[in-house]
Amino acid sequence: MDNLHIDQHISQQFNSDLEHLRTHLLELGGMVEAQVVDAVKAIETADGNLAERVLQTEQEVDRREIALDRECTLILARRQPAASDLRLVLMVTKTTHDLERMGDEADKIAKMAIAINEDGGASPRGYVELRHIATNVIKMVNACLDAFARYDVAQAIKVVRDDALVDMEYRTALRELITYMMEDPRSITRVMNILWALRALERIGDHARNIAENVIYMVHGLDVRHIPIAEIENRLAAQIKNL
Amino acid sequence: MTTKRETTVGTPFVETPKLAVRDVNVFYGTKQAVFAVNLDIAKNQVIAMIGPSGCGKSTFLRCLNRMNDTIESCRVEGSIKLDGMDIYESKLDVVPLRARIGMVFQKPNPFPKSIFDNVAYGPKIHGLAGRRADLEEIVETSLRRAGLWDEVKDRLASPGTGLSGGQQQRLCIARSIAISPEVILMDEPCSALDPIATAKIEELIAELSQNFTIAIVTHSMQQAARVSDRTAYFHLGKLIEVNETQKVFTNPDHELTEAYITGRIG
């Protein structure tokens, strides 16, 4: 099933309720994605103003999180959705939560950017790793939202797989940063800031993976949390064969 | 959503069926109403039959205790076995059959008799109670199991038709369980009842399913989701899908089931 046909209910109002839900989630997703991109840019360019803007967006993200939860509650109460409609609504409540948490992590990165800025600008230590991981994580964020918008399970699986890579890169970067700090203890404060930012990026990657898993659940009704990627692919293949 | 499939998807068969239905076709005159249905109804479980109006679910339900025999033009093909016994065998007497497979209808239809006599009627004609005391015990037990005893114990002699709609329906359920059937068929038992009375009947279904096999036809999908263990979806006389109820309502296998339960144009 590549399309959930949310525009085909007998009730036009239900069609429009679900369409709004989808649009509002994508809007929130776009907002959080921009937060992540800006936070990374702020840390790379030690741009305190940009970092402040990231922090300000947080309030709007929180407001939208609450509004989306309310929409889901109303749909559950008034429509008692079933099957793919139910899975869509459940997916939206969970994804809203993941997006809000991503926004929180972007805030942490922005705060590190402010700290680095106040500390006297950029230090080259750890930037290569940060840039590399950030590029991959931002791609994941974009891809998981895209997978939701297009009900694209193949793309969702790619995000799950990419998360494992990011986790590995994070561990490698961690080791390198520890080496820097051991070599030059005066750099500890700065490198720690980069390290916290890396940690936040790694968490953002985890949330992107959660969203991708939610997409798989929404499209195929298959709960793939806490399952190795090879097993996910086996189960999906078995399910598609049965249809 | 236009995929055509001839066989029922999901799990229509179980290991120990109470009722085993094979290749059942039902005709009204020349018009075929039910097409090649294969389905097992598991012992002490609740199975819900859902589907749009005219999909054959009520016709199918009525085959299960030969209620269609009363309709002149109706013809049933195939086999339906109750614990391995063919219920359409020509020599079979339908009266004891219907004692084993009871039925509750859409509109409560108590006899124009007292509450006591409504429940006592079945046991009397089937000779289940020799003495008055036995009969009284059956009536009390049945009314208790139907959750009606406390409301009527002081007025057993008043007419059954004087009760409220929900009470009447529970009286009919008490009447059907008084003769200890093995299977209870319910044809939209709550469609004429308010939400409170409906909730009471649903609670009753859950309790009864511990001792009885129940097949229920309902137009309320929420009701099917609430009360049944398995759900069968009928569409244009065909049995499209049978699955565990939790599967049907979260992730059905067939597009037509999905379209129906989510209120889409099928």
Interface residues (C-beta under 8 A of the other chain):
Chain A: M1 H5 Q8 H9 I10 S11 F14 Q80 P81 A82 A83 S84 D85 L86 R87 H220 G221 L222 N242 L243
Chain B: M1 M221 Q222 A225 V248 F249 T250 N251 P252 D253 E255 T257 E258 A259 I261 T262 G263 R264 I265
